[in-house]
Amino acid sequence: MPRPSRSWVRKTYTVSPVVEQGIDPGTVVDILCWNMFLKPDEARLKVGGFTNDELERIFAEEALDFFCEDEAVASLADNLTLVVEDEVANLKAVKTLLRRWRKTRLIEAEHKEGVLGTFHDAGRVPCILECGSIGVNWLNPE
């Protein structure tokens, strides 16, 4: 007796990127998910509204948007001294650091002060500072 035919039904499911694990930071999918579903709005930017990981990501996203311009990168190189002997080598090292930040979507604690100094020089305040979203130990977690 032949096997009965099966009728397949195509179904589409949407999974929240918060729930979905395994999306590498800095990939196109990660950036699209962040911008479409996770990017904070003004109502959510308040003390206690985010985990530390989310605050780090919010800060990194805003900084990376800011560092798309050459002037901002040069200002960051003035605030971060990675290579002491040469300004050109220091600028190159800062650009390498920015590439790593774009892949990880994370700015290490030892570089946050330099990034905040660059924001200050440009007359800007990161949104997590402006709205009071961060705790006392965010800049120096030790």
Kinemage of the C-alpha trace (Angstrom):
@kinemage 1
@onewidth
@group {chain A} dominant
@subgroup {mainchain}
@vectorlist {calphas} color= white
{ca met a 1} P 0.000 0.000 0.000
{ca pro a 2} L 1.476 3.354 -0.988
{ca arg a 3} L 2.258 5.968 1.595
{ca pro a 4} L -0.322 8.795 1.810
{ca ser a 5} L 0.808 12.160 0.503
{ca arg a 6} L 1.733 14.819 2.980
{ca ser a 7} L 0.583 18.349 2.654
{ca trp a 8} L 3.257 20.666 3.975
{ca val a 9} L 2.253 24.004 5.413
{ca arg a 10} L 4.816 26.803 5.519
{ca lys a 11} L 4.786 28.787 8.772
{ca thr a 12} L 6.833 31.816 9.725
{ca tyr a 13} L 7.808 32.588 13.285
{ca thr a 14} L 9.304 35.754 14.646
{ca val a 15} L 11.729 35.446 17.521
{ca ser a 16} L 12.809 38.482 19.478
{ca pro a 17} L 16.530 39.223 19.159
{ca val a 18} L 16.626 39.447 22.964
{ca val a 19} L 15.518 35.826 23.126
{ca glu a 20} L 17.536 34.653 20.149
{ca gln a 21} L 21.079 33.786 21.159
{ca gly a 22} L 24.042 33.347 18.877
{ca ile a 23} L 23.908 36.488 16.747
{ca asp a 24} L 27.489 37.722 16.610
{ca pro a 25} L 27.876 41.383 17.635
{ca gly a 26} L 28.805 43.657 14.769
{ca thr a 27} L 27.276 41.514 12.048
{ca val a 28} L 24.695 42.966 9.700
{ca val a 29} L 21.932 40.888 11.316
{ca asp a 30} L 22.942 42.063 14.787
{ca ile a 31} L 22.965 45.718 13.739
{ca leu a 32} L 19.602 45.405 11.973
{ca cys a 33} L 18.047 43.711 15.010
{ca trp a 34} L 19.449 46.382 17.298
{ca asn a 35} L 18.153 49.233 15.178
{ca met a 36} L 14.736 47.690 14.552
{ca phe a 37} L 13.882 46.094 17.892
{ca leu a 38} L 16.296 46.987 20.646
{ca lys a 39} L 17.368 50.574 20.127
{ca pro a 40} L 16.174 52.508 23.172
{ca asp a 41} L 13.663 55.295 22.942
{ca glu a 42} L 13.456 58.307 25.247
{ca ala a 43} L 10.813 56.681 27.464
{ca arg a 44} L 13.068 53.710 28.277
{ca leu a 45} L 16.161 55.799 29.039
{ca lys a 46} L 15.854 56.056 32.789
{ca val a 47} L 17.701 54.787 35.852
{ca gly a 48} L 17.176 51.073 36.269
{ca gly a 49} L 15.629 50.591 32.850
{ca phe a 50} L 18.533 48.644 31.342
{ca thr a 51} L 21.028 45.970 32.287
{ca asn a 52} L 24.722 46.870 32.331
{ca asp a 53} L 25.217 44.987 29.047
{ca glu a 54} L 22.454 47.021 27.414
{ca leu a 55} L 23.938 50.283 28.728
{ca glu a 56} L 27.342 49.312 27.326
{ca arg a 57} L 25.726 48.593 23.961
{ca ile a 58} L 23.764 51.868 23.934
{ca phe a 59} L 26.947 53.814 24.688
{ca ala a 60} L 28.938 51.918 22.042
{ca glu a 61} L 26.273 52.416 19.369
{ca glu a 62} L 26.103 56.151 19.999
{ca ala a 63} L 29.903 56.475 20.036
{ca leu a 64} L 30.292 54.467 16.830
{ca asp a 65} L 27.715 56.669 15.097
{ca phe a 66} L 29.689 59.701 16.252
{ca phe a 67} L 33.045 58.307 15.085
{ca cys a 68} L 31.965 57.976 11.454
{ca glu a 69} L 33.486 61.389 10.700
{ca asp a 70} L 37.230 61.953 10.315
{ca glu a 71} L 37.178 64.974 12.643
{ca ala a 72} L 35.696 62.898 15.447
{ca val a 73} L 38.285 60.138 14.907
{ca ala a 74} L 41.098 62.724 15.035
{ca ser a 75} L 39.637 64.140 18.249
{ca leu a 76} L 39.476 60.634 19.714
{ca ala a 77} L 43.141 60.151 18.807
{ca asp a 78} L 43.905 63.320 20.787
{ca asn a 79} L 42.074 61.911 23.822
{ca leu a 80} L 43.475 58.356 23.549
{ca thr a 81} L 47.221 57.916 23.463
{ca leu a 82} L 47.862 54.369 22.294
{ca val a 83} L 51.209 54.949 20.554
{ca val a 84} L 53.396 57.528 22.283
{ca glu a 85} L 56.138 58.197 19.735
{ca asp a 86} L 54.145 59.306 16.679
{ca glu a 87} L 50.807 61.058 16.061
{ca val a 88} L 50.293 59.286 12.733
{ca ala a 89} L 50.924 55.889 14.344
{ca asn a 90} L 48.570 56.818 17.183
{ca leu a 91} L 45.825 57.759 14.704
{ca lys a 92} L 46.312 54.436 12.920
{ca ala a 93} L 46.106 52.571 16.246
{ca val a 94} L 42.889 54.432 17.128
{ca lys a 95} L 41.372 53.492 13.748
{ca thr a 96} L 42.279 49.846 14.416
{ca leu a 97} L 40.636 50.127 17.840
{ca leu a 98} L 37.499 51.570 16.220
{ca arg a 99} L 37.342 48.608 13.819
{ca arg a 100} L 37.431 46.264 16.804
{ca trp a 101} L 34.680 48.237 18.522
{ca arg a 102} L 32.548 47.955 15.394
{ca lys a 103} L 32.913 44.173 15.516
{ca thr a 104} L 32.333 43.751 19.249
{ca arg a 105} L 29.907 46.665 19.793
{ca leu a 106} L 31.689 47.201 23.116
{ca ile a 107} L 34.038 49.923 24.354
{ca glu a 108} L 36.451 48.707 27.012
{ca ala a 109} L 36.472 50.429 30.416
{ca glu a 110} L 40.012 51.780 29.978
{ca his a 111} L 38.934 53.731 26.875
{ca lys a 112} L 35.618 55.145 28.123
{ca glu a 113} L 37.175 58.286 29.587
{ca gly a 114} L 38.832 59.103 26.259
{ca val a 115} L 35.549 58.568 24.431
{ca leu a 116} L 33.680 60.737 26.943
{ca gly a 117} L 36.383 63.402 26.551
{ca thr a 118} L 35.826 63.368 22.801
{ca phe a 119} L 32.071 63.792 23.300
{ca his a 120} L 32.788 66.670 25.699
{ca asp a 121} L 35.151 68.360 23.205
{ca ala a 122} L 32.386 68.217 20.584
{ca gly a 123} L 29.830 69.685 22.995
{ca arg a 124} L 27.779 66.488 23.084
{ca val a 125} L 26.560 64.364 25.956
{ca pro a 126} L 25.896 60.629 25.498
{ca cys a 127} L 22.191 59.867 25.898
{ca ile a 128} L 22.749 57.518 28.865
{ca leu a 129} L 24.431 60.356 30.782
{ca glu a 130} L 21.931 62.964 29.681
{ca cys a 131} L 18.962 60.917 30.869
{ca gly a 132} L 20.639 59.635 34.027
{ca ser a 133} L 20.455 56.005 32.911
{ca ile a 134} L 23.806 54.941 34.315
{ca gly a 135} L 24.735 54.030 37.844
{ca val a 136} L 27.550 55.464 39.923
{ca asn a 137} L 30.111 52.779 39.014
{ca trp a 138} L 29.497 52.603 35.281
{ca leu a 139} L 32.643 54.451 34.205
{ca asn a 140} L 34.945 52.609 36.653
{ca pro a 141} L 33.296 49.322 37.635
{ca glu a 142} L 36.090 48.274 40.036
